[in-house]
Amino acid sequence: MPRKRWWIGGTVAIMVIATVLYPWPWLAVREGSQWRYAFPGWEGTSFTLRWTHSVEKEDWEEWFEVSEGGAIEITGTRFKTFGAGVPASAGKETHLEDGWVVMTGIDRVVDPLAVQAAPAEHYRMRYAGHMFALSHASPPPIYTFSVRRAPLWRVLPALVRPWLS
């Protein structure tokens, strides 16, 4: 019986150590060199950035996904009004949906992705059905989104931070 407990305890300890020390892929949201947020960043992981356009005062969204090689790709966008610099179409399909212009199939690598989250533009990130605020007081932070491999112990504060705010 003691041998069986030792075997189970040893197996659990090895699993815990491996989980904590193994470099997993993380969707890292960094402000400078500091990890602000971290989310699991496996291939196929998707997230959305949403903000209020500074001139049009309408929300815009861009959809992103982690590609097979671990790079971030923009897959689509949606917005309500056209302005200077906005293409008439992008990607594989452009259509109207509930008052939004929707462009899908863009599939362009944008890694690393840099965003200046100005407070007036109310930047938010949607991940796994949850919305996280990115904008905060001046000066507006510049966030860099990328997939980084790191052990759990290294990203734990950034992994917990979005759920506490």
N, C-alpha and C positions, 0 to 999 in steps of 0.2 A: 504493500500500500504506500509506504513512504517513497518508494522508487517511482510509482505512478504520479504522485504529487510533484516530485522533483521534475519529472519529464514534462508535465503540464505547465508547471511554473516556468521552466526553462524555455518552453515553446512560446508562451505568452511574452516573456521578457524579450526574446529575440524578435518577435513580431512588433512589439512596442518600439524597441530600439531601431529596427529597420524602418518603421513608419516615420519616426522622428528624424532619422539621419539621411534617408534616401532623398535625392534631389528630384522632387516632383515638379511638373510644369504648373506655373502659376501665372494668371493674368495679373500682372503687376501694374498698379496705378501709382506712379512715383511723382513726387514733387522735388525736383532736383535729384539728389541721390537717396532721399528718404522714401521708403515704401509707405505711401499713404493708405492704400487699400491693396488687398490681395484676394483673389478668388481662384478656385480651381480653373486651370487653363488647358484642359485636354483638347485634342483635335475635335472640332465641331462645336466647341463652346461658343455661345453667341451672347452679345450684349448690345444695348442701344444707348446712344447719346441723344439727349433731347435738350433743346434750349430755345429761348425766345429771341427771334431775329431782332437785331438792334434797330433796324430801320422800319421793317414791316410790322413789328410787334406781334408776330404770329409765331407759333411753335414750329420748329423744324425737328426732324429726326433723321439720324443715320444709323444703319444697322451694320454690325460687324460680326465676323466669325473667325475663329482660329482655324487656319488651314492645316492641311496634312503635314506641312513642313514646320508648323508652329508659328507661322507669321500671321499677323492680323490683316484681314481683308475687309474692305467695305463691300457689302453685298447689296445694299439698297438704301434708298432715302425717300422721305416724303415731306411735303411742304404744301402750303396753301396758295401762295402767290409767287409769280415770277418777278424777278428784278434783274438789274444789270449783272452780267456775269453768270447767270443761271442758264445752263444749256436747255434746249428745247426737248432733248431726250438724252438718256444715258443708259448703258447696260443693254439687256436683251428686250426689256419691255417697259413702256411708259404708258400709264393709263390713269384715269380719274377714278377715285374711290371715296365716296362720302365727303366730297369737297376737298379732298387732298390730291395733289399730283404725286403719283407713286412711280418710282423708278426702281426696277428690280433687275437682278442678274448683272450687276456692275462688276463684282468679283475682281477687284483691283487691290493689290497689296499696298497697304499704307503703314507699314511697320518700320520704325516705331511711329505711333500716332501721337502727335503733340496737340494739346488743346489749352487755350487760355480761357479759364472759366471765370469770366467777368461777372460780378454780382448782379448787374442790371440784366444780364442775359439768362440768369437762373438756370445754370447748367445742371443736368441730372443724368445719372447713369442707371439704366435698368439692367439687372442681372438676375436670372432665375426668378422672374416675376416680382422682384422687389426694386423699389426706386431709392437711390442714394444721392443726396445732394453733393455737388462738387464745388459750387461757387461759395465763396466766403468773403469776408471783409477785404478791403484794399490792402496791399496791391493784389490784383487778381492772380491767383496761382497759375502756373503753367504745369499741366500734368502731362506725363509721358506714359502711354499705354504700350506695353510689350509683354511677350511671354518670356518668363525667366524660369530657369530650373533652380530650385533651392530646397533645402531640407525644411521640414515643418517647423523646427525650432526657430529658424531664421525669420520666417514670415508670420509667426503666430500673432504678434501685436497687430500687424496689418490685416490679418485674416479676421480678427475679432473686431477691430475698429469700426467697420461699416455697420455692424449689427448693434453697436452701442450708441451710435449717433442718431 
